[in-house]
């Protein structure tokens, strides 16, 4: 699927059609489905995110900071999955997840700032190449490199972003 610009409306139907086709073929879908809003699933994702945040702090205190980039990314990702479950979406694709979150921001259905989403991931591939400091690129840099220590400034920035998104996620779930 082609990546979408923030200013374009996300085409749910193309991703949903792919997901439905995969399900019909007896496979797990790798896209996006419109489902009934599921507050139970939203709560489960929130619990998983909070667990991941505790793991991050444990890793940081133990000196395994290179793993903090992954655990913080997946903490944020589960916050987003929580919002999507509440909003009636099931996704198994990061691109879809970020695009739907962007759409919910643009439609003023959630209060996460678009600039904070762009600190997690850009939706435009050319911007991604010019933006090496998103949570996605930091996670990839530490996951696939031989680095064993996340810079404290990067850790603190990711941690603050994660806590900010946590607060906004909780607001969204309480509405």
Buried (B, 14 or more C-beta within 10 A) or exposed (E): EEBBEBEEEBBBEEBBEBBEEBEEEEEEBEBBBEBEEBEEBBBBBBEBBBEBBEBBEEBBEEEBBBBBBBBBBBBBBBBBBBBBBBBEBBBBBBBBBBBBBBBBBBEEEBEBEEEBBBBBBBBBEEBBEEBEEBBBBBBBBBEEEEEEEBEEEBBEBBBEBBEBBBEBBEEBBEE
